[in-house]
């Protein structure tokens, strides 16, 4: 309440019409008023109550009374016919003598004194400083209203005072109610923010933020626009598209990181766009559109507070997710590495790697390719597509060719729509999503991992990064197994001839005797080999030995085992082969050695066999019988085959 209004009833001295008005005693009242609008309301309500009181005291009065403002503008109209009826000021024209009373009101306002004419009268009311505050005009149906005013006008200041006090109490009550509402809203907002900060799950943060906004503004249209993909959670979550001209307000709020308001021409707020901001940047925008109730400044502040809390909670949730993901990835890498290192067999490593990759990425297909012996080809070492295993693929074709050429992992979101690379693997499987990574060993690309799924956009960037990480322990395991296999090959292989060693042959013969029903052994000896070394030198002797070993290896099956038994003697074990078949193999070796070696040499062979029905079966006995047969061939003239 800012100013004070002092009211003094106008002095009606002097002639003002047909009836001389007896002036009431001068008096003033103080009326607190905050604005011209509230002052008029006090005058209007006090006028109505004063009229009702006067009519109750003097029920015989008939006529009408009008309250006008300081500029003689009508404020209220009361028609008295037994009981007062309130009408709008605009309806004054329906009354008789309306213009006459309005003229008197204007005259009283100009002259600053009461005026009357016939059945009409107008009395100005002015403040303590002499300025006009209001004018009361009247028209009486039963004569001049002067007596009515003399009796009742002195009570008007009392009604004005009472009305001013009543309105001040109402204003105070409204202010207290408003402050209580603000306190309650702040408490609600505090609990909402506290609830958001207590959440660590991203989906629950989004759900809670939208729920709180909808609780505060049930009549508003609420949308949450995110700058990154989120799972579908049954909430009004939409992607934030920077090219969408219909969301210019949201886009600007996101870029400027401040709340923006959509104001109408009348200045009211009908739209609010509040960015969700964390310490690392903005993540989305809370967008509200008013339907029935427009937004107040307090509403906008509440939306801003919730959006800031949601942004921080969302960021914390994402960081928590990422930390969990990193922990799970480290645990997965550790477990995978441990399992891979438990085996040094390449086949087992490849099988386990494919099974784990299919499980980890929930993929439909997985394929691991390795550099083949030919530089321009890759070998499909293992795949869950049986027909692909063992296939050779051109090194410069398909996605594997891109990976080897760029030495970088790749991701394909939709092969059928976007890919510029032709892939037989993707076409044969009908897959649309793919991630691929190179396998490194000692800084060189030695293979490629391909993982595919039928659905488009199936693999995420996190999957892409995880595969890049997992390819390292897989490559390390392959390298270790390959080195182990190479060392083992060197241990069981004769360096000069490339045949197996005698120890390995002994082990394999013993193993076969434990598991098979029969088998044969051929012992081959180069005739007069000492004479060749003595006459031509040991280098020529080694050359002859290599030639004979090569011929021997080409005359037997892959399942047969050829070994250097000692010096110039070779031994070949033939599983599941009878002595007659072994004789044929020995003859094939003898004939080709005689025909193909340079310098030409001959060989003698001793053949023996064993059967599960024999009384005594042992490795030593089998070798002894073959050795005896070889000596028999030597004594018979060499370059021939004997059995023992």
C-alpha positions, 0 to 999 in steps of 0.5 A: 500500500503506497499512498493515502487518500483523504476524502472530504465531502464537498461543500455545497454552499451556494446555489446549485439547482432547484433545491438548496443543499444543506452542507454536511459537516466536513470530514476526511478519511485516510484510504490506503491504495496501491493503484488506481485500479484498487482505489476504484474497486474500494470506491465501487464496493463501498458505494454498493455497501453504502447504498444497501445500508441507506435503502435498508434504513430508508426503504421508501426511497425510489430512484437511482444512484451513480458513482463516477470517477474523478474524470466523470466516467461512470463506475457503478449504477444502483437502481433502487425500487424497494431493493438496490439492483446493481448494473454495469455503468454501460447500462446507464443509458437505459434509465430516464434522465441519464444524460441529465445526471451525467451532465450534472456529474460533469458540471460538479466535477468541473465546479468542484461543488454540488449541483442539482437540478429538479430530481437530479443532483451530483455531489463531488468528493475530493481528497484532502489536497483538494483533488477530485476523487469521485462524484456521486450522482442521483435521480429521485422518483419522488422529488429532489434527493437532497434530504436523502444525501443529508441523512446518509452521505456522512456514512460513506467515509465509514464504508470507504474505510471499512472497505479499504480495511477489508480489501487490505486484509484480503490482499494480505491473505492473498499475499500470505497464501501466495507466499505459502504456495511459493514455500510449498513449491520450493519444498516440492522443488527441493524434494524433486531435485533431491530425488533426481540427485539420488538416482544413478540409473539414466532411464530412471532419471529421465522418467523422474524428470518428466514425471515431476514436470507433468506433476507440476504442469498437468495441463502442459504438453511435455517433450524431452529432446535428447542429443544422443540415442536412448532406449525406448522407455515409454516416455515422450523422448525424442531425438534433438535434430539440429536441422528441424526448423520446427524446434528452433527454440529448443535448438537455440536453448541447447546451443546457448545453454540457457532457458528460452521462453516463447512469448505471445504478442500479449507478453504471456509465456506459452512455451518454455525450452530448458536445456539439461546441462551437466558439467561436460555440456548439454544433453537435451532440452525439456520442452513445455507448451501451454495448453490452457494455463500460461506459464508464470515467471515462477513456473519458468524458474521451476522448469529451469531448476528441474532441467539443471538437476536432470542434466547433472543427474543424467550426466552422473548416470552416464558416467556411472554407466560408462564406469560399469561398462569399463569395469565389465570390459576389463573383467571380460578382457581378463576372463577372455585372456585367461581362457585363451591362455589356458590352451596352446592349441590353435583350433581350440583358441579359434573355436573358443574365440568365435563362441565368446564373440558371438555371446558377447555381441549377441551376434548372428555370425562370426568369422575369423580369417588368418593370413594363409601361406600365400601372401594374396589370400586369407584362410577362414580358420573358424566360423559358425557357418560350416561351409566357410571353414577352410575357404580361401579369400582374396586378401584385397576383397570385401571388408576384410580387405579394407581392414587389412589395407587400412589396419583399422577396425570398421563398422557398417550400420546398414550394408543393404542401403549404404555400403560401397563395398561388396562383401560375399560374407554379408550377401551370403548371410543376409546380414545388414550390420557388421563390425570388423577388427584387425588381428595384430601380431608383432605390429603386423596384421595377421588376421581379421575378425568379422561379426555380423547381425541381420538387423540394421544399426544393431552394433553400437559404438561401444561394441565397435570399441570393445571389439578393437580391445578384444582383438588384442588378447585374441591376437596374442593367444594366436601368436603364442599358440603359433609359436608353441606349435612352431617350437613343437614342430621343430622339436619333433621334426628333423632339421635336414629332411623335414621328416619327424624325429625317431622319438616322435615316431616311437610315441605315435606308433605306441599310441596307435597300437593302443587304439588301433587294430593293425598297422605296418612299419617300413624301414628304408635305408640308402644303399652304399650311402657311406661311399657317396659321402666319402667320394662326393662329400657330405653336402652331396650326401645331404642332398641325396638324403633330402631327395629320398625324404621328399620322395618318401613323403610324396608316396604316403598319405597325410595320416602316415608318419615318416621319420628319420630313424637314424643316419641314412635310414628312414622309417614310415608307419602306416596306420590300419595298413596290412603288410601286403599294402605296405609292400606296395608302398615300399615298392613305390618308394624304391622305384621312384628313388631309383629313377628320380634321384641325382646322383642316382642311388637305390634303397633297400626296405624292410617291412613288418606289421602288427595285429591286435590278435598277436600274442605280443605287440610292442613298438620295440618288437615291430621295429626289430622285425622291420630292421631284420627284414632290412638286413635280409634285403641288404644281404640279398643284394640291396635295392629290394624289399623284404618282410619280417 
